[in-house]
Amino acid sequence: MGLGVADSGVGTELGGADDLETATAVFTRVRPRLFGIVYRMLSSVTEAEDLVQEVWLRWQTYDRSTVVNLEAFLATITTRLAINVLQSARKRRETYIGPWLPEPVDTGADPYLGAERGEALEFAALLLMEKLTPNERAAYVLREAFDYSYTQIADILSATEPAVRQLVSRARKHIAGERRTPVTAAEQRELLTTFLAAARSGDLTALERLFTPDVTSLSDGNGRKGIARTPLVGAARVAKFLQAISTWFWDGVEVRWAITNGQTSAVLCQDGAVYGLLTVSASTEGIDQLLWLVNPEKNGAVSIAG
């Protein structure tokens, strides 16, 4: 399995690698990066944690004396397992009830998420990456989020360097072609705050001004009662819907804040319990996505700022 994987740039040569204590220290140091790779591949905190644990179990029993570079080897195992899991995860999502959204990751608690860079982490990027092939997604994540060289990625994917360059190029073109210029984190929070005020009051005009013409409202509840199972599209339609529910939805709702996927989310609490998360994706043209994460299984790990 690519025992001669090129140095990742943070590699540790074998030396005493057959010693479990050394192997444990290496794994502990590189684990945040492995989690960061897998999360961006699968868009699921739960699945990412399970996969990294699987890598750890394999690592303990592997003949480490055959490994040239420990950290590069672990990245290779992790990425290849993630590709396999991604293929099966897509089949499972076919039975998901209503829109499927990424499971939020609490970047307030872990602001770096094991990465040197924050690319491929925001909800908008993760949703666009769902349309990539597993190999395109892996190559894009390794290159854009972790700055692996094309040679290193070729080793990890058992591909040629020209093939990897093509994978990354196709992924970049797809994402750039569908994504508008994103706003800064501060601007995104300001838009979310302004949106909440307009949504609570049911101010139709204010809502429409915040939205792009093709704004989409997506609610991920996996069949939860009272949750829309189809997307709402268009500024007028979304604004009218929000105006209609403003007379009852926000009663007793307390809004707190969390930092998820590098941006601000509103944590909606009812009777002291978390009802769900609400966040927006926005460009310089306005809010283009409303994301309602109300599947209870996805929101448990998010910490509330108060």
ABEGO torsion letter per residue (X at the ends): XGAABBBAGABBBAEAAABAAAAAAAAAAAAAAAAAAAAAAAGBAAAAAAAAAAAAAAAAABBAAABABAAAAAAAAAAAAAAAAAAAAAAAAAABBEBBBBBBBBAAABAAGGBABABGABAAAAAAAAABBAAAAAAAAAAAAAGBBAAAAAAAAGBBAAAAAAAAAAAAAAAAAABBBBBBAAAAAAAAAAAAAAAAAGBAAAAAAABBAABBBBBBAGGBBGBBABBBBEAAAAAAAAAAAAAAAABGBBBBBBBBGGBBBBBBBBGGBBAEBBBBBBBAAEBABBBBBABAAAAAABBBAX
